[in-house]
C-alpha cells in the first residue's frame, strides 16, 4: 500500500454531523495531512434524496447517491463512515461494507449498544477497524481513554452525565427556577431537544451510551435490555428546591460500579436521576454539556467534561477515527483481546446499596409523620434527616427524607407500604444520592 495514497471515504448520512465532518476536512486539510501523512477524501455521500437543496457545501468531487451499494461495493473506497443513525439500515450497510473489506467509522450509539456485538465479532474476524469515538459524549474522547489510555487500569466505577438535553433541562430548573415543561420548551426553542424528546428525557440515549462504556471499561457484555433506565419526566421543581436545601443538585446520570471480588467483576449499573453534592464537579456541569468520571485502581479518579453534541464537536471525534485508520491503526475495537465478551454478572437493582432522597406528599394531620416513619422502620430504612414544609393554601404537604445507606428494595417496599396504607396523596419521589 502506498503511504501517500489518500484515504477514500464513503459517507452515509449528510446531516448535522456529516456536514460538520465535510467542513473540518476542508478547513483542517493541512493539519490532517501532517497528522497522518496523507489526505482524507470523501468520494461518495449516501443520502435519501440526492436532489434535495442543502445548505451544507458538498465536498469537491464528491457524488451524492441514493444506492448504498455505490458505497460498500466501490473498490476505491477504503472506509465507510456511517452517520445515518437508526438500527436496521445502518446495520445492513456496515455488514456489507465489512464483507467488502472496508473499515468502519460510526457514531451510531443505538446500533452499537443494542446490536453491536455481532458487528464487533465480524470486524475482528475480517481484520477490519470499527471505530466509534463519536458515539459517546461528543467531543470528549472517552472511547479512546477507556480503550487505550486507561488499559492498564482495573476500572472500579464510571459515572457520567451523557445527555446534554436532559442536563440542560435540569440545570435550567436548578439555576433558573423553571418548571420541567418550561425548561423542556426552552430546550426545544434552542435546538437542544428534538420534536419528540423521549430518547433524551426518558434516559434511553444515556442508556445506549452507558452500554458502550461498560463494554469498553470491563470487557463484558452487559445487555442494553438488562439496564435499569429511568428518566427525568417526574422530577419536579419542588424536588429541585428540596435537593438544594439539603446541599445537592439533581442530575440524570449513567453509572456502573464493580462490587465484585477482584478479578471477578459484578456490575451494578443503571440510568436514573440522582442527587450530586453541590461542591462536586458533577453537580456543577451546566447546560447542554457532558461529563464522565472514571475511577481506576492505578489512576484514581479522573474527570472529563465538554461538549456532548453538535456538528463540530461530534465531527471532530469522527475525524479523529478517520485519522487513526489513515495511520493504519488496527487497535482492538472493543479494547479487549477476546473474540467473544462474556456476559456480565449483574447486581439486581433490589440489592443496590446507597443513601436515598425521598419526597412524599401527605395530609397535614397529626400522626402522619409517625406513620410514615413506621413504614420506613418496618423495612429497616434509617432516616438521617427530615424536613417538613407547609405550603400555603395546600391540603397536602411535602415530607422529605434523607436516609442512611440502605437497599433499593427496602426503599421501594417502605414507600409501597405507605401508599397501601393510604398515607400518600400522590406517588412518592425517590432518588439515589451520589
C-alpha positions in Angstrom: 0.0 0.0 0.0 1.3 3.4 -0.9 1.7 5.5 2.2 0.8 8.7 0.4 -2.4 7.4 -1.2 -5.4 9.4 0.0 -7.8 7.6 2.4 -11.0 7.4 0.4 -14.2 7.7 2.4 -17.8 6.8 1.6 -20.0 8.9 3.9 -23.5 7.6 4.8 -25.6 10.5 6.1 -25.2 14.2 5.3 -27.0 15.8 8.2 -25.6 17.9 11.1 -22.5 15.7 11.8 -21.9 14.8 8.2 -21.9 18.4 7.3 -19.6 19.2 10.2 -17.2 16.5 9.0 -17.0 17.9 5.5 -16.3 21.3 6.9 -13.5 20.1 9.1 -11.9 18.1 6.3 -11.9 21.3 4.2 -10.7 23.7 6.9 -8.2 21.3 8.5 -6.8 19.6 5.4 -3.2 20.7 6.1 -3.4 19.5 9.7 -4.9 16.1 8.6 -2.0 15.7 6.1 0.5 16.5 8.8 -1.2 14.2 11.3 -1.3 11.1 9.1 0.9 11.7 6.1 -1.8 11.7 3.5 -5.1 13.2 2.6 -8.6 12.1 3.6 -11.0 12.5 0.7 -14.8 11.9 0.6 -15.7 10.3 -2.7 -19.4 9.4 -2.3 -22.2 10.5 0.1 -25.2 8.3 0.6 -28.4 10.4 1.1 -32.2 9.7 0.9 -32.8 12.3 -1.8 -29.8 13.4 -4.0 -31.9 16.2 -5.5 -32.6 18.0 -2.2 -31.3 21.5 -1.9 -28.8 21.6 1.0 -27.2 24.4 3.0 -24.1 22.3 3.6 -21.4 22.5 0.9 -20.8 19.2 -0.8 -17.0 18.4 -0.9 -15.3 19.0 -4.2 -15.6 15.9 -6.4 -18.0 14.0 -4.1 -21.1 12.5 -5.6 -24.5 12.3 -3.9 -26.1 8.8 -4.3 -29.2 7.1 -3.1 -27.9 3.5 -3.6 -25.9 2.1 -0.7 -24.1 -0.4 -3.0 -22.3 2.6 -4.5 -20.5 3.0 -1.2 -20.0 -0.5 0.2 -19.2 -2.2 -3.2 -16.9 0.6 -4.6 -13.3 -0.9 -4.6 -11.8 2.6 -4.4 -13.5 3.4 -1.0 -11.4 2.4 2.0 -13.7 3.5 4.8 -17.4 3.7 5.2 -18.3 6.5 7.7 -21.9 5.7 9.0 -23.7 8.8 10.3 -27.2 7.8 9.4 -28.5 6.7 12.8 -31.1 4.1 13.4 -30.5 0.3 13.5 -31.7 -1.7 10.6 -30.4 0.2 7.5 -27.2 1.2 9.3 -26.5 -2.4 10.4 -27.1 -3.7 6.9 -24.7 -1.1 5.4 -22.0 -1.9 7.9 -22.4 -5.6 7.5 -22.0 -5.4 3.7 -19.1 -2.8 4.0 -17.2 -5.2 6.2 -17.7 -8.1 3.8 -16.3 -5.9 1.0 -13.2 -5.2 3.0 -14.0 -1.7 4.3 -13.0 -0.2 7.6 -15.9 1.4 9.6 -16.3 4.7 11.5 -19.7 5.1 13.2 -21.4 7.5 15.5 -24.4 5.1 15.9 -24.8 4.6 19.7 -28.2 2.9 19.4 -26.9 0.3 17.0 -23.6 -0.4 18.9 -25.5 -0.6 22.2 -28.4 -2.8 21.1 -26.9 -4.9 18.3 -23.2 -4.2 18.2 -21.6 -7.4 19.4 -22.2 -9.2 16.1 -20.6 -6.3 14.2 -17.5 -6.3 16.5 -17.1 -10.0 16.1 -17.4 -9.7 12.3 -14.9 -6.8 12.2 -12.4 -8.9 14.3 -12.8 -11.9 12.1 -12.2 -9.9 9.0 -9.4 -7.9 10.5 -11.1 -4.6 10.0 -11.3 -1.5 12.2 -14.7 -0.5 13.6 -14.2 2.8 15.4 -16.9 4.8 17.2 -15.5 7.7 19.3 -18.3 9.9 18.3 -21.0 7.5 19.6 -20.5 8.7 23.2 -20.1 12.2 24.7 -19.4 14.1 21.6 -16.0 15.9 21.8 -14.9 14.0 25.0 -12.5 11.3 23.8 -13.8 8.8 26.3 -13.8 5.8 24.0 -10.0 6.2 23.3 -9.4 6.9 27.0 -11.0 3.6 28.1 -9.7 1.6 25.2 -6.1 2.8 25.2 -5.1 5.4 27.8 -6.6 3.5 30.8 -6.0 0.0 29.5 -3.5 -0.6 32.3 -6.1 0.2 35.0 -8.8 -2.0 36.6 -11.8 0.2 36.4 -13.8 0.2 39.6 -16.6 2.7 38.7 -17.8 5.1 35.9 -20.4 7.7 36.3 -21.5 10.2 33.6 -23.8 12.9 32.5 -24.2 11.6 29.0 -27.2 13.5 27.6 -26.9 17.3 27.1 -30.6 17.9 26.6 -31.5 16.4 30.0 -28.7 18.2 31.7 -29.8 21.5 30.1 -33.3 21.0 31.4 -32.3 20.1 34.9 -29.8 23.0 35.1 -32.4 25.5 34.0 -34.8 24.1 36.6 -32.0 24.5 39.2 -30.4 27.8 38.2 -33.4 29.5 36.6 -36.2 28.2 38.8 -38.2 26.9 35.8 -40.6 24.0 35.9 -40.0 20.9 33.8 -42.4 21.8 31.0 -41.0 25.3 30.6 -37.4 24.1 30.6 -38.2 21.4 28.0 -39.8 24.0 25.8 -36.8 26.3 26.1 -34.6 23.3 25.1 -36.8 22.9 22.0 -36.5 26.5 21.1 -32.7 26.4 21.3 -32.5 23.3 19.2 -31.2 21.0 22.1 -34.4 18.9 22.2 -35.9 17.0 19.3 -39.6 17.3 18.3 -40.0 14.0 20.2 -37.6 14.3 23.2 -38.4 10.8 24.6 -35.0 9.3 23.9 -33.3 12.1 25.9 -35.7 12.7 28.8 -36.6 9.1 29.3 -32.9 8.1 29.7 -32.7 5.9 26.6 -29.9 7.9 24.9 -27.9 7.8 28.1 -28.5 4.0 28.4 -27.2 3.4 24.9 -24.0 5.3 25.8 -23.6 3.6 29.1 -23.9 0.2 27.5 -21.0 1.1 25.2 -18.9 2.4 28.0 -19.4 -0.7 30.2 -18.2 -2.9 27.3 -15.1 -0.7 27.0 -14.4 -0.4 30.7 -14.9 -4.0 31.8 -14.7 -6.1 28.6 -18.1 -7.6 29.4 -21.4 -7.8 27.6 -23.9 -6.0 29.7 -27.1 -6.2 27.5 -28.8 -2.9 26.9 -32.1 -4.6 27.7 -30.9 -5.5 31.2 -30.1 -1.9 32.2 -32.4 -0.2 34.7 -33.4 3.0 33.0 -35.4 5.9 34.5 -35.7 9.4 33.0 -36.5 12.9 34.4 -40.2 13.4 33.5 -41.2 13.1 37.1 -38.5 15.4 38.5 -40.4 18.5 39.8 -39.4 22.0 40.7 -40.3 21.0 44.3 -37.7 18.2 44.2 -35.1 20.6 42.7 -35.7 23.0 45.6 -35.6 20.5 48.4 -32.5 18.8 47.0 -30.9 22.3 47.0 -31.8 22.8 50.7 -30.0 19.6 51.6 -27.0 20.7 49.5 -27.5 18.8 46.3 -28.2 19.3 42.6 -30.2 16.7 40.6 -28.6 15.2 37.6 -29.5 12.4 35.1 -26.6 10.0 35.3 -25.5 6.7 33.9 -23.5 4.8 36.4 -21.7 1.4 36.7 -19.9 0.1 39.8 -17.9 -3.1 40.2 -19.0 -4.5 43.6 -17.5 -8.0 43.0 -14.2 -9.5 44.1 -11.0 -8.5 42.4 -10.7 -10.3 39.1 -14.4 -11.3 39.1 -16.4 -8.2 38.1 -20.0 -8.0 39.4 -21.7 -4.9 38.0 -24.3 -2.6 39.4 -25.4 -0.4 36.5 -28.3 1.9 35.6 -29.6 5.3 34.4 -31.5 7.4 36.8 -31.9 11.0 38.3 -29.7 11.3 41.3 -28.6 13.9 43.9 -25.0 15.2 43.4 -23.3 17.2 46.3 -23.1 20.8 45.3 -19.3 21.1 45.9 -18.7 18.2 43.4 -17.6 18.7 39.8 -20.5 16.5 38.6 -23.1 18.8 40.4 -21.7 21.8 38.6 -21.9 20.6 35.0 -24.0 23.3 33.4 -26.2 23.5 30.3 -26.0 21.0 27.4 -22.7 19.6 28.4 -21.5 16.0 29.1 -19.1 14.8 31.8 -17.6 11.4 32.8 -15.8 10.4 35.9 -13.8 7.2 35.8 -12.1 5.5 38.8 -9.2 3.2 38.2 -7.1 1.2 40.6 -3.9 2.8 39.2 -5.1 6.2 38.1 -7.6 7.0 40.9 -10.5 9.3 39.9 -10.3 11.1 36.6 -12.9 13.7 35.4 -13.7 14.8 31.8 -16.2 17.2 30.6 -17.0 19.1 27.4 -19.5 19.5 24.5 -21.6 16.3 24.2 -23.2 17.0 20.9 -23.3 19.5 18.0 -21.9 19.5 14.4 -18.2 20.3 15.0 -17.6 18.6 18.4 -19.0 15.3 17.2 -17.5 15.7 13.7 -14.1 16.2 15.4 -14.4 12.8 17.0 -15.4 11.2 13.7 -12.3 12.8 12.1 -10.0 11.5 14.8 -11.2 8.0 14.0 -10.6 8.5 10.3 -7.1 9.8 11.0 -6.4 6.7 13.1 -7.4 4.5 10.2 -5.3 6.6 7.8 -2.3 5.8 10.0 -3.2 2.0 9.6 -4.1 1.8 13.3 -5.6 -1.6 14.0 -6.3 -1.2 17.7 -8.6 -3.8 19.2 -12.1 -2.4 18.6 -13.6 -3.3 22.0 -10.3 -2.7 23.9 -10.1 -6.4 24.9 -8.2 -9.2 23.2 -11.2 -11.6 23.2 -13.2 -13.0 20.3 -16.4 -13.1 22.5 -17.2 -11.0 25.5 -18.6 -13.0 28.4 -22.0 -12.0 29.9 -21.9 -9.6 32.8 -22.6 -10.7 36.4 -25.4 -8.2 37.1 -26.3 -7.0 40.5 -30.2 -6.9 40.7 -31.4 -3.4 41.4 -33.1 -4.6 44.6 -29.6 -5.2 46.1 -28.1 -1.8 45.2 -26.8 0.0 48.3 -27.0 3.7 48.6 -28.4 6.6 50.5 -31.6 8.0 49.2 -33.7 11.1 48.9 -37.5 10.5 49.3 -40.3 13.0 49.0 -43.9 12.2 49.9 -47.0 14.3 49.7 -49.2 13.7 52.8 -52.2 15.2 54.6 -51.3 17.9 57.1 -52.7 15.9 60.0 -51.4 14.6 63.4 -49.8 11.2 63.3 -48.8 11.2 59.6 -45.1 11.7 60.3 -45.2 8.9 62.8 -46.9 6.5 60.3 -44.5 7.3 57.5 -41.6 6.8 59.8 -43.1 3.5 60.9 -43.2 2.3 57.2 -39.5 3.1 56.9 -38.6 1.4 60.1 -40.6 -1.7 59.2 -38.3 -2.3 56.2 -35.1 -1.3 58.0 -34.7 2.1 56.5 -33.0 4.5 58.9 -33.7 8.2 58.3 -30.7 10.6 58.6 -32.5 13.9 58.0 -36.1 15.0 57.5 -37.8 18.3 56.7 -41.5 19.1 56.5 -42.8 22.2 54.7 -46.2 23.7 54.9 -47.2 25.0 51.5 -49.6 27.9 51.9 -53.1 27.0 50.8 -52.3 23.4 50.2 -54.1 20.4 51.9 -51.2 18.1 51.2 -47.7 18.9 52.5 -44.3 17.6 51.5 -42.2 15.4 53.8 -38.6 15.0 52.6 -36.3 12.3 54.0 -32.6 11.7 53.5 -31.8 8.1 54.6 -28.7 6.3 55.8 -27.4 3.6 53.4 -30.0 1.0 52.6 -31.1 -1.1 49.6 -33.2 -0.1 46.7 -35.7 -2.9 47.6 -36.1 -1.7 51.2 -36.9 1.8 49.9 -39.3 0.6 47.3 -41.1 -1.6 49.9 -41.3 1.1 52.5 -42.9 3.5 50.1 -45.2 0.9 48.7 -46.3 0.2 52.3 -47.0 3.9 52.9 -49.1 4.0 49.7 -51.0 0.9 50.6 -51.9 2.4 53.9 -53.4 5.4 52.1 -50.8 7.8 53.5 -49.7 9.3 50.2 -51.6 11.9 48.3 -49.6 11.2 45.1 -46.8 8.8 44.0 -43.6 9.2 46.1 -40.4 10.6 44.5 -37.3 8.6 45.4 -33.8 9.3 44.1 -30.3 7.9 44.8 -27.7 10.2 46.4 -24.2 10.1 44.8 
